């Protein structure tokens, strides 16, 4: 006589799963981020060829310069922080991001994606990273910006129709600095 758990299923038929003993099912519930949902919608919008031109209030908010600290513009912000050597790179990267804004100016969904990304960069920088500027060497501070903002955001957007990548996310940092929403000094 065999083990009491021996089961013969050689002629078994069922409308569902046929299992020998215990069926273990694992369900993973993944909640997609707002950015992922918008990027999916953007792909659909891009395919239908429709242009929309409703301005996004958050994007307009970030586009308006605010110089609460009296230091206006990217060059002045970099100089005030002793980072003038970064100016050529900063201008190139900022311009790459500005081209994306311009290219997608007629897409309501693209504007929503860009405003979400800018909001993420600005909030993460000002609330989690800026406070450490005096306690870290510049190189370590820059690594923190990369590891806490640029790299995770690039992973989040993945391949996308906007062309957002690490270069343009870095450009967002400089674009926001030019508009005085973030600073190094």
KARAMO-V896744 format. One record per residue. RES is the residue in one small letter. SS is DSSP state (h for helix, s for strand, l for the rest). OMEGA is omega in degrees with one decimal (* if undefined). D_FIRST is the distance of its C-alpha to the first C-alpha in Angstrom with 2 decimals. Layout:
BEGIN
RES/SS/OMEGA/D_FIRST ; RES/SS/OMEGA/D_FIRST
END
This chain:
BEGIN
x/l/-175.1/0.00 ; x/l/177.5/3.78 ; x/l/-177.7/6.96 ; x/l/178.3/8.63 ; x/l/178.9/11.32 ; x/l/-179.2/9.94 ; x/l/176.1/12.50 ; x/l/-178.6/13.65 ; x/l/-173.5/17.44 ; x/l/-180.0/18.53 ; x/l/-175.9/20.67 ; x/l/175.3/21.59 ; x/l/-178.9/25.28 ; x/l/175.8/27.19 ; x/l/-179.2/30.77 ; x/l/-179.4/29.90 ; x/l/172.6/27.48 ; x/l/-178.9/23.88 ; x/l/-177.2/21.90 ; x/l/-177.1/18.26 ; x/l/-177.8/18.54 ; x/l/175.9/21.85 ; x/l/179.2/25.06 ; x/l/179.3/27.79 ; x/l/177.1/31.30 ; x/l/177.9/34.39 ; x/l/177.3/37.77 ; x/l/177.8/40.90 ; x/l/-177.2/44.10 ; x/l/178.1/47.09 ; x/l/-179.2/50.53 ; x/l/179.6/53.03 ; x/l/177.9/56.32 ; x/h/-179.9/59.59 ; x/h/179.2/60.68 ; x/h/179.0/57.61 ; x/h/-179.9/58.17 ; x/h/178.7/61.87 ; x/h/176.7/61.27 ; x/h/177.8/59.01 ; x/h/179.0/61.73 ; x/h/177.3/64.30 ; x/h/177.6/62.49 ; x/h/179.0/62.65 ; x/h/-178.7/66.28 ; x/h/-178.3/67.18 ; x/h/-178.0/65.80 ; x/h/174.3/67.83 ; x/l/-178.5/71.11 ; x/l/176.0/72.48 ; x/l/177.9/74.71 ; x/l/-175.9/75.10 ; x/l/176.5/77.63 ; x/l/-177.9/76.89 ; x/l/178.2/77.61 ; x/l/-176.1/74.89 ; x/h/-179.9/76.35 ; x/h/177.7/74.18 ; x/h/176.4/75.13 ; x/h/177.4/78.77 ; x/h/-178.8/78.45 ; x/h/-179.4/77.32 ; x/h/179.5/80.02 ; x/l/178.4/82.78 ; x/l/174.6/84.05 ; x/l/-176.5/84.30 ; x/l/179.9/86.15 ; x/l/-177.2/85.72 ; x/l/179.1/86.23 ; x/l/178.3/89.35 ; x/l/-171.9/87.77 ; x/l/174.0/87.63 ; x/l/-176.5/85.85 ; x/h/-178.1/83.39 ; x/h/179.9/85.95 ; x/h/179.2/87.36 ; x/h/178.8/83.91 ; x/h/179.8/82.92 ; x/h/-178.8/86.32 ; x/h/-179.5/86.09 ; x/l/-178.6/82.78 ; x/l/-176.8/84.07 ; x/l/-177.4/81.91 ; x/h/178.5/84.66 ; x/h/179.4/83.12 ; x/h/-172.3/80.26 ; x/h/-179.3/82.68 ; x/h/178.2/82.42 ; x/h/-178.2/78.61 ; x/h/-179.8/78.65 ; x/h/179.7/81.04 ; x/h/-177.5/79.04 ; x/h/177.4/75.74 ; x/h/179.7/77.38 ; x/h/176.1/78.96 ; x/h/178.1/75.64 ; x/h/179.8/74.27 ; x/h/177.5/77.51 ; x/h/178.3/77.12 ; x/h/178.4/73.72 ; x/h/-178.4/75.31 ; x/h/-177.6/78.10 ; x/h/-176.0/75.90 ; x/l/-176.3/73.75 ; x/l/-177.5/76.59 ; x/l/179.3/76.14 ; x/l/179.7/72.44 ; x/h/-178.9/71.66 ; x/h/178.0/68.02 ; x/h/177.5/68.99 ; x/h/177.6/71.45 ; x/h/178.2/68.71 ; x/h/-177.8/66.46 ; x/h/179.3/69.37 ; x/h/175.5/70.35 ; x/h/179.6/66.78 ; x/h/178.4/66.73 ; x/h/179.0/70.19 ; x/h/178.9/69.27 ; x/h/-179.1/66.19 ; x/h/-176.9/68.28 ; x/h/-178.6/71.12 ; x/h/180.0/69.04 ; x/h/-179.0/66.75 ; x/h/-174.6/69.81 ; x/h/-176.4/72.03 ; x/h/-173.7/69.46 ; x/h/-171.0/67.26 ; x/h/-175.6/69.19 ; x/h/-178.1/72.95 ; x/h/-178.6/72.88 ; x/h/-172.9/71.82 ; x/l/-177.5/74.76 ; x/l/-176.4/76.82 ; x/l/-178.5/74.04 ; x/l/170.0/72.77 ; x/l/-177.2/74.54 ; x/h/-178.9/75.14 ; x/h/178.4/72.59 ; x/h/177.3/69.85 ; x/h/179.6/70.96 ; x/h/176.4/70.75 ; x/h/178.7/67.23 ; x/h/176.0/66.25 ; x/h/179.8/67.73 ; x/h/-173.8/65.72 ; x/h/-176.8/62.38 ; x/h/-177.6/62.71 ; x/h/-169.5/64.46 ; x/h/-176.5/64.73 ; x/h/-179.6/61.32 ; x/h/179.9/59.17 ; x/h/176.7/61.40 ; x/h/176.9/61.22 ; x/h/-178.6/57.41 ; x/h/-177.8/57.60 ; x/h/178.5/59.90 ; x/l/174.8/58.17 ; x/l/-175.2/59.61 ; x/l/-177.7/62.03 ; x/l/-179.5/64.88 ; x/l/-175.3/67.40 ; x/l/178.4/67.24 ; x/l/179.8/66.55 ; x/l/-178.8/65.41 ; x/h/179.7/65.92 ; x/h/-177.5/69.56 ; x/h/174.8/70.35 ; x/h/173.3/68.50 ; x/h/176.0/70.67 ; x/h/176.6/73.55 ; x/h/178.9/72.65 ; x/h/-179.2/73.26 ; x/h/178.2/76.69 ; x/h/178.0/77.45 ; x/h/177.3/76.70 ; x/h/178.6/78.88 ; x/h/179.8/81.72 ; x/l/174.3/81.46 ; x/l/176.1/81.46 ; x/l/172.8/78.06 ; x/l/-179.2/76.84 ; x/l/177.8/78.75 ; x/l/-176.4/78.49 ; x/l/*/81.55
END
